[in-house]
Amino acid sequence: MAAESQSLAGVNVVLGAGGRTGLECVKRLVAVSDLPTRAVLRDPTKLAGVLEPNSKLQIVKGNVTDEASLREVLKDARGVIFAAAGTGYWSASDVDFKGVEKVAAVSKELGVRRVVLVSSMLVTRKHWLHPIRLILNNIRYGLMDNKLRGEDALRSSGVEYTIIRPGGLGNGPGGHVTFVTGQGDVIAGAGSINRADVASVCVSALTHPGAANITLELFSRPGLPEGGYEAALEAVWKGLKPGLH
C-alpha cells in the first residue's frame, strides 16, 4: 500500500476511531500507509494515551450524523473507513443507516476515492429469523435492518465502495490467519475473526483494484497460507464479483 499511497495526495479517514474495530483500523493505517491518517470520533480525549504520537496521525472530533461535521473531517480525504457505531439503544437508524447515507453523499461531493464500510454477516433478509440476527437486531433497536439500509445507501450513492461483513468479532492480535470470504450472505454464522484482521482487510480495501464495488463476508481460520500474511490479504480479493451482495 505504501508505494500506491505515494502517488496520492490527501488523507485516509477512519470514522468511529473510538471503537474497537475503528481503533484497529487506525493502528493498521499508521503502520502501513504513507498517507496521513485522520482518526475521527465524537470525543477525541477517549484516545488520550492510547496511541503513540505520530506525525502521520491526526485525532479530530467529528460525528457521522452531522453533515457539517462530515464536510470538515472528510476534507482532502482519499479513502474513508466507516467503523462507527451508535451508543444508545435507538441509535442504529441515525448511525448505521442515515450516518452511512450522509457519509456516502458527502464523500461523493468531495471526491473521495473509496468508502469502506464495516457491516455484519447475517444482515440480509434471507436470515430474517436467524437467532443471532434476532439478538443483534435487539442489542440496538433495528441494528441489522439499519445496517442493511446503510449498505444499500452506500451501494446506490455513486461513490466507489467496499462493504465488509465480518463474522463474530474477537479482540486478539492479528496477522496469523488465512482469510475465508463469501458473497451473497451465504456463509453466515460460519466463523469469527479478530478485529485486527478485519482492520487489515479494510485498509487493503482502500486501494486494492479488486476491492472496487465489492460486498463480501469475511472470517478467518488459524494458520498462514504459503507466502505469509500479505499473501493472505492479496487472496481476499481473488474471484469476487462487483455488485454481488
N, C-alpha and C positions, 0 to 999 in steps of 0.2 A: 504493500500500500504506500510505502514511503516514496518510492520512485514516482508513482502516479500523482501523489499529493504535490510533489514539487512543481508540477505543471499547472497547478490550480491556485488561484487566489482565494482568499476568504477564510472561513472558519467552519468547523464541524460543531453542531449544536446538539446537546443532549437535553431533552425536556423531561423533567421528572428525575433530575440527578440526585435528589434526596432519598429516593427509594433504593432498595437493594439491587434491583436489576439496572436501574439508571446509573447508580454509582459504579457498578462493574463496567458499564459501557464507557464511562468517563476514564476509568483507570486504563482500559484497553486502548482507547484513542490516544491518550497521553503517551502510552508506551510505544505505539507503532506508527502514528501519523505524524507527518511533518507539519501539517496544518495546526493552527491553534485549536484548542477545544474549549467551547463555551458551555459550562455546566449551569443549567437553569433550574431553579427551584423556588418555591414560594418563600422560604426562609433561608437565606444563604448562611446564616450563623449555624445551621444544622451541620454544615461541613467543616466548621472550625476545628482544626486539629486532626481531621480525618484524612486529608490528603496532604502529601508533601508539597511544599511550594514549588512551582514550576513556571518558567517563563512562558510556556505554551498553554497554560491553564487560566481561564477566566471563570470566576464564580459570580453569577449575577442573579438578581431577583426577577422572577417572571411567573406568569400564570397562563396556562393554556386556555382558560375560559375567558380571557380578556384580549380582544383583538388588538387594542392599542399596545398592550404589553408585548404581544407576539410580534408586532411590526418592529418593535425596538430590539427584542432579543434575537430575531431572525435576520437582522440587518447583516449583509455580507455573507450569509450562510451559503455554503456549498452543499452540505449534507445535513440532514436532520434525523435524529433518532427520537421517536416518541415512546418514552417508557413511563409516562406519568400515570398516576393512579389517584383517585379521589380518596379523601379521608373520612367522609361521612357516609352513612347508610344510604342516603338519597343522592349521592354524588355521581353515580355511573352515567346518567344521562348527560350531565354537564361536562364530564371529563372524557369518558370513553367513547361517547358519540359526538356531542357538539364540540368538544375540545379538539378531537381529531379533525372534524369538519373544518373548524376555524384554522387549524394549523395547515391543512391542505390548501385552503383558499389563499392564505397569506403567503405560503411557500410558492404557490403558482404565481401570485402577483409579484413577488420579489425575485423570481428566477432561481429558486433553489433547484439544485440538480436532481436530488432524490430524497424522498422521505421514507424512512424505515420505521415500521410500526410493530411494536411488541404486542401481540394479541394473545390468543389461547387456543389450544385444542378444544374440541367439543363445542365450538362456537356456533356451528351451523345448525339449521333447523332439523336436519336429519337425526340429530341427537337430542331432540326436544325433551325426551323423557329419561335421558341417561341420568343415573343417580348423581354422578359427580357434577354434571351440568346443573342439575336442580339445586344442589348445595351451593355451587359458586354463584348461581343466579340470585341467591338469597343472602350471601355474605354482604353484598351491596345490592340494593334493590334493582333487579333487572340487569345485573352486571353483564352476563353473557349476551343477552339480547342487544344491549347497547354497544358491546364490543363488535358484534356483527354489523350493526348500523354504522359504526365508525369505520370498519373495514370497507363497507360499501361506499361510504362517502369519499374515502381516500381513492378507491379504485376509479370512481367516476369524476374525480376532480380535474383530471388532465395533467397532474404533476406525476413524474416518474416515481414509482414506489416499489418497496418490498414489504410484504406482510409476513411476519414470522409468528407461527403458532406453536409455542413450546409446550411440552408435556409438563408433568409435575416438576416444580422448581426446587432445587436444592441449593445450599449455601457453601458447599465445599469448593476447593480450589479447581481451577480449570486446567486444560492443557494436556490431558492424558486420556482422551476418549476417541472413539470413532463415532461420527455423526450418522444418524439414521433419519431420512427425510421421506415425506409423502406429500401428495396433493389431493385435494378434494375432501379433506377431513375424513380420510379412510383408515388412518392408524390411530384414531382417538383412544386415549387411555392406555396406549401401548407401552409407555415408559416415562422416564424422568430425565432431567438434565440440570446440571448446575448453572446458576445464573452467570458465572464467569464464562462458561462456554457459550451460553446464549449471547452474551456480550461480544464474544469473538466473531460470531456469525453476523450479528448486527453491524459491526464495524466493517467486516468484509463486504456486506451488502451495500454499503455506501458507495462503493466504487467498482465492484465487480460487474463486468458486462453481462454475465449470465444471471444477475440478480434483478435486472430491469423488469418491472411489472410482473413480479413473481409473488405468489402466495404459497407458502409451504408449511407443513407440520414438521416438527423437529424434536427428536430426543436423542439420547446417546447410549452407547454401551461401552464398558470399560475396555481399555487397550487401544493403543495407537495403530493405525494401518502402516504398511510399509511406506516410508517416506516421511513419517512423523506428523506433527500437528498441522503444519502448513499444508501438507498434502491432504489431510483430513478436511481442512477448511475449503480447499480448492474443490474437493469432491462433492461438497454440499450442492454446488450449482450445476452439476452434470445431469442432463436429462430432464430438467424441469421445464415446464411449458408456461409461457406467459399467458395471463388471462385465466388460467385454470384455478378454480377455488371451490 
